[in-house]
């Protein structure tokens, strides 16, 4: 191979090495960024599901409280119920996959039924029929609460499972990116070795050329004949 060919090969290797490294690094960063966004999104979904779970428990607790304190805790119950209703509306705009939608719709229906029966109990309490109120709260209403709590638990468990899956996907993407970068690093090491060999060959061939030209300059001119 001529000096020119070796020089061109060295230039090509010098250019392709950084390009390949940059391309692999950018691809890895992009994939990790996507996986990290999924982790954050799923963590938000889990947080929403747990807030719904806690809100369901709070609503039932304050309903029981106003049933036993002759309605004094009713305003707090109303605030908690309105808060749960707002949380359900907000969750409907975020939890959109089929499993999330099915559980959320079920929880909404159960909450609506819970509140309809609460209206009956509140009317009975205002009429002074405390026995009827306790009968409702300790019978059909607690059954509705248990159904809501079960659905909220299922939703929270589903979101927790999704968080674990996205965390695992992020770890896999990180490991893949690390392996690709190691492979590129090894490739860069090979390129450097090839460049060193090419540089050595270029320098050796250049020195040989200089020696040949030097010998030619030192050779006496041949005899001139008329």
The 8 nearest C-alpha neighbors of each residue, nearest first, counted from 0:
[[1, 4, 5, 2, 3, 200, 201, 6],
 [0, 2, 4, 3, 5, 204, 6, 201],
 [3, 1, 5, 4, 201, 6, 0, 204],
 [2, 4, 6, 1, 5, 7, 0, 201],
 [5, 3, 7, 1, 6, 2, 0, 8],
 [6, 4, 8, 2, 7, 3, 197, 9],
 [7, 5, 3, 9, 8, 4, 2, 10],
 [6, 8, 10, 4, 9, 5, 3, 11],
 [7, 9, 5, 11, 6, 10, 4, 12],
 [10, 8, 6, 12, 7, 11, 194, 13],
 [9, 11, 13, 7, 8, 12, 14, 6],
 [12, 10, 8, 14, 13, 9, 15, 7],
 [11, 13, 9, 15, 14, 10, 16, 8],
 [12, 14, 10, 11, 16, 15, 9, 17],
 [13, 15, 11, 12, 16, 17, 10, 18],
 [16, 14, 18, 12, 17, 13, 19, 11],
 [15, 17, 19, 18, 14, 13, 12, 187],
 [18, 16, 20, 19, 15, 21, 14, 13],
 [19, 17, 15, 21, 16, 20, 22, 14],
 [20, 18, 22, 16, 17, 21, 15, 23],
 [19, 21, 17, 23, 18, 22, 183, 24],
 [20, 22, 24, 18, 19, 23, 17, 25],
 [23, 21, 19, 25, 24, 20, 18, 26],
 [22, 24, 26, 20, 21, 25, 27, 19],
 [23, 25, 21, 27, 26, 22, 20, 28],
 [26, 24, 28, 22, 27, 23, 21, 29],
 [27, 25, 29, 23, 24, 28, 22, 30],
 [26, 28, 176, 24, 30, 25, 29, 31],
 [27, 29, 25, 31, 26, 30, 32, 24],
 [28, 30, 32, 26, 27, 31, 25, 33],
 [31, 29, 33, 27, 32, 28, 26, 34],
 [30, 32, 34, 28, 33, 29, 35, 27],
 [31, 33, 29, 35, 30, 34, 28, 36],
 [34, 32, 30, 36, 31, 35, 29, 37],
 [33, 35, 37, 31, 169, 36, 32, 30],
 [34, 36, 38, 32, 37, 33, 31, 39],
 [37, 35, 39, 33, 38, 34, 40, 32],
 [36, 38, 40, 34, 35, 39, 41, 33],
 [39, 37, 35, 41, 36, 165, 40, 42],
 [40, 38, 42, 36, 37, 41, 35, 43],
 [41, 39, 37, 43, 42, 38, 36, 44],
 [40, 42, 44, 38, 43, 39, 162, 37],
 [43, 41, 45, 39, 44, 40, 38, 162],
 [42, 44, 46, 40, 41, 45, 39, 47],
 [45, 43, 41, 47, 46, 42, 48, 158],
 [44, 46, 158, 42, 48, 43, 47, 159],
 [45, 47, 43, 49, 44, 48, 50, 42],
 [48, 46, 50, 44, 45, 49, 43, 51],
 [49, 47, 155, 45, 51, 50, 46, 154],
 [48, 50, 52, 46, 51, 47, 155, 45],
 [49, 51, 47, 53, 52, 48, 54, 46],
 [52, 50, 54, 48, 49, 53, 55, 47],
 [51, 53, 49, 151, 55, 50, 54, 48],
 [52, 54, 50, 56, 55, 51, 49, 57],
 [53, 55, 51, 57, 56, 52, 83, 50],
 [56, 54, 58, 52, 53, 57, 51, 59],
 [55, 57, 53, 59, 54, 58, 60, 52],
 [58, 56, 54, 60, 59, 55, 61, 53],
 [59, 57, 55, 61, 60, 56, 79, 80],
 [58, 60, 62, 56, 57, 61, 63, 55],
 [61, 59, 57, 63, 62, 58, 56, 64],
 [62, 60, 64, 76, 63, 58, 59, 57],
 [61, 63, 59, 64, 65, 60, 76, 58],
 [62, 64, 66, 60, 61, 65, 59, 67],
 [63, 65, 61, 62, 67, 66, 72, 68],
 [66, 64, 70, 72, 68, 73, 67, 62],
 [65, 67, 63, 64, 69, 68, 70, 62],
 [66, 68, 64, 65, 69, 63, 70, 133],
 [69, 67, 65, 70, 71, 66, 64, 72],
 [68, 70, 67, 66, 71, 65, 124, 129],
 [69, 71, 65, 73, 72, 68, 66, 67],
 [70, 72, 73, 68, 65, 69, 74, 64],
 [73, 71, 65, 70, 75, 74, 64, 76],
 [72, 74, 76, 70, 65, 75, 71, 77],
 [75, 73, 77, 76, 72, 78, 71, 70],
 [76, 74, 78, 77, 73, 72, 79, 61],
 [75, 77, 61, 73, 79, 74, 78, 62],
 [76, 78, 80, 74, 75, 79, 81, 73],
 [79, 77, 75, 81, 76, 80, 82, 74],
 [78, 80, 82, 76, 81, 77, 58, 83],
 [81, 79, 77, 83, 82, 78, 58, 76],
 [82, 80, 84, 78, 83, 79, 77, 85],
 [81, 83, 79, 85, 80, 84, 78, 86],
 [84, 82, 86, 80, 85, 81, 54, 87],
 [83, 85, 81, 87, 82, 86, 80, 88],
 [86, 84, 88, 82, 83, 87, 89, 81],
 [87, 85, 83, 89, 84, 88, 90, 82],
 [86, 88, 90, 84, 85, 89, 83, 91],
 [87, 89, 85, 91, 86, 90, 84, 92],
 [90, 88, 86, 91, 87, 92, 85, 93],
 [91, 89, 87, 93, 92, 88, 94, 86],
 [92, 90, 88, 89, 93, 94, 87, 95],
 [91, 93, 90, 89, 94, 95, 88, 87],
 [94, 92, 90, 91, 95, 89, 44, 47],
 [95, 93, 99, 91, 90, 92, 96, 100],
 [94, 96, 100, 93, 99, 97, 91, 92],
 [95, 97, 99, 98, 100, 94, 101, 93],
 [98, 96, 100, 99, 101, 95, 102, 94],
 [99, 97, 101, 100, 96, 102, 95, 157],
 [100, 98, 96, 102, 97, 101, 94, 103],
 [99, 101, 103, 97, 98, 102, 95, 104],
 [102, 100, 98, 104, 99, 103, 97, 105],
 [103, 101, 105, 99, 104, 100, 106, 154],
 [102, 104, 106, 100, 105, 101, 99, 107],
 [105, 103, 107, 101, 106, 102, 100, 108],
 [104, 106, 102, 108, 103, 107, 109, 101],
 [105, 107, 109, 103, 104, 108, 147, 110],
 [106, 108, 104, 110, 105, 109, 103, 111],
 [109, 107, 111, 105, 110, 106, 104, 112],
 [108, 110, 106, 112, 111, 107, 147, 113],
 [109, 111, 113, 107, 112, 108, 106, 114],
 [110, 112, 108, 114, 113, 109, 107, 115],
 [113, 111, 115, 109, 110, 114, 108, 116],
 [114, 112, 110, 116, 111, 115, 143, 109],
 [115, 113, 117, 111, 116, 112, 110, 118],
 [116, 114, 112, 118, 117, 113, 111, 119],
 [115, 117, 119, 118, 114, 113, 112, 120],
 [118, 116, 114, 120, 119, 115, 121, 113],
 [117, 119, 121, 115, 116, 120, 122, 114],
 [120, 118, 116, 122, 117, 121, 123, 115],
 [119, 121, 117, 132, 123, 122, 118, 124],
 [122, 120, 124, 118, 123, 119, 117, 125],
 [121, 123, 125, 119, 120, 124, 118, 126],
 [124, 122, 120, 126, 128, 121, 125, 132],
 [125, 123, 127, 121, 126, 128, 122, 129],
 [124, 126, 122, 127, 123, 121, 128, 70],
 [125, 127, 123, 124, 128, 122, 129, 121],
 [128, 126, 124, 125, 129, 123, 130, 122],
 [129, 127, 123, 124, 130, 131, 126, 132],
 [130, 128, 132, 131, 124, 127, 133, 123],
 [129, 131, 133, 132, 128, 134, 127, 135],
 [130, 132, 134, 129, 128, 133, 135, 123],
 [133, 131, 129, 120, 135, 130, 134, 124],
 [134, 132, 136, 130, 135, 131, 137, 129],
 [133, 135, 131, 132, 137, 136, 138, 130],
 [134, 136, 138, 132, 133, 137, 140, 139],
 [135, 137, 140, 133, 138, 134, 141, 132],
 [138, 136, 134, 135, 141, 133, 140, 139],
 [137, 139, 135, 136, 140, 141, 134, 142],
 [138, 140, 142, 141, 135, 143, 136, 137],
 [141, 139, 136, 143, 142, 138, 135, 144],
 [140, 142, 144, 143, 139, 137, 138, 136],
 [143, 141, 139, 145, 140, 144, 146, 138],
 [144, 142, 140, 146, 141, 145, 113, 147],
 [143, 145, 141, 147, 146, 142, 148, 140],
 [144, 146, 148, 142, 147, 143, 149, 141],
 [145, 147, 143, 149, 144, 148, 150, 142],
 [148, 146, 144, 150, 149, 145, 106, 109],
 [147, 149, 145, 151, 146, 150, 152, 144],
 [150, 148, 152, 146, 147, 151, 145, 153],
 [149, 151, 153, 147, 152, 148, 106, 154],
 [150, 152, 52, 148, 154, 153, 149, 147],
 [153, 151, 149, 155, 150, 154, 156, 148],
 [154, 152, 150, 156, 151, 155, 157, 149],
 [153, 155, 151, 157, 152, 156, 48, 150],
 [154, 156, 48, 152, 158, 157, 153, 49],
 [157, 155, 159, 153, 158, 154, 152, 160],
 [156, 158, 154, 160, 155, 159, 153, 161],
 [157, 159, 45, 161, 155, 160, 156, 162],
 [160, 158, 156, 162, 161, 157, 45, 155],
 [159, 161, 157, 163, 158, 162, 156, 164],
 [162, 160, 158, 164, 163, 159, 165, 157],
 [161, 163, 159, 165, 160, 164, 41, 166],
 [164, 162, 166, 160, 161, 165, 167, 159],
 [163, 165, 161, 167, 166, 162, 168, 160],
 [166, 164, 168, 162, 167, 38, 163, 169],
 [167, 165, 169, 163, 164, 168, 162, 38],
 [166, 168, 170, 164, 165, 169, 163, 171],
 [167, 169, 165, 171, 166, 170, 172, 164],
 [168, 170, 166, 172, 34, 167, 171, 165],
 [169, 171, 173, 167, 168, 172, 174, 166],
 [172, 170, 168, 174, 173, 169, 175, 167],
 [173, 171, 175, 169, 174, 170, 176, 31],
 [172, 174, 170, 176, 171, 175, 169, 177],
 [173, 175, 177, 171, 176, 172, 170, 178],
 [176, 174, 172, 178, 177, 173, 171, 179],
 [175, 177, 27, 173, 179, 174, 178, 172],
 [178, 176, 174, 180, 175, 179, 181, 173],
 [179, 177, 181, 175, 180, 176, 182, 174],
 [180, 178, 182, 176, 181, 177, 183, 175],
 [179, 181, 183, 177, 182, 178, 184, 176],
 [182, 180, 184, 178, 179, 183, 177, 185],
 [181, 183, 179, 185, 180, 184, 186, 178],
 [182, 184, 186, 180, 185, 181, 187, 20],
 [185, 183, 187, 181, 186, 182, 180, 188],
 [186, 184, 188, 182, 187, 183, 181, 189],
 [185, 187, 183, 189, 184, 188, 182, 190],
 [188, 186, 190, 184, 185, 189, 183, 191],
 [187, 189, 185, 191, 186, 190, 184, 192],
 [188, 190, 186, 192, 187, 191, 193, 185],
 [191, 189, 187, 193, 188, 192, 194, 186],
 [190, 192, 194, 188, 189, 193, 187, 195],
 [193, 191, 195, 189, 194, 190, 196, 188],
 [192, 194, 190, 196, 195, 191, 197, 189],
 [193, 195, 197, 191, 192, 196, 9, 198],
 [194, 196, 198, 192, 193, 197, 199, 191],
 [195, 197, 199, 193, 194, 198, 200, 192],
 [198, 196, 194, 200, 195, 199, 193, 201],
 [199, 197, 201, 195, 200, 196, 194, 202],
 [198, 200, 196, 202, 197, 201, 195, 203],
 [201, 199, 203, 197, 198, 202, 204, 196],
 [202, 200, 198, 204, 199, 203, 2, 205],
 [201, 203, 205, 199, 200, 204, 198, 206],
 [204, 202, 200, 206, 205, 201, 199, 207],
 [205, 203, 207, 201, 206, 202, 200, 208],
 [204, 206, 202, 208, 203, 207, 201, 209],
 [207, 205, 209, 203, 208, 204, 202, 210],
 [208, 206, 204, 210, 209, 205, 203, 211],
 [207, 209, 205, 211, 206, 210, 204, 212],
 [208, 210, 206, 212, 207, 211, 213, 205],
 [209, 211, 213, 207, 212, 208, 214, 206],
 [212, 210, 208, 214, 213, 209, 207, 215],
 [211, 213, 209, 215, 210, 214, 208, 216],
 [214, 212, 210, 216, 211, 215, 209, 217],
 [215, 213, 217, 211, 216, 212, 210, 218],
 [214, 216, 212, 218, 213, 217, 211, 210],
 [215, 217, 213, 214, 218, 212, 219, 211],
 [216, 218, 214, 215, 213, 219, 212, 220],
 [217, 219, 215, 216, 214, 220, 213, 221],
 [220, 218, 221, 217, 216, 215, 222, 214],
 [219, 221, 218, 222, 223, 217, 216, 215],
 [220, 222, 219, 223, 218, 224, 215, 217],
 [223, 221, 224, 220, 219, 225, 218, 217],
 [222, 224, 221, 225, 220, 219, 218, 217],
 [225, 223, 222, 221, 220, 219, 218, 215],
 [224, 223, 222, 221, 220, 219, 218, 216]]
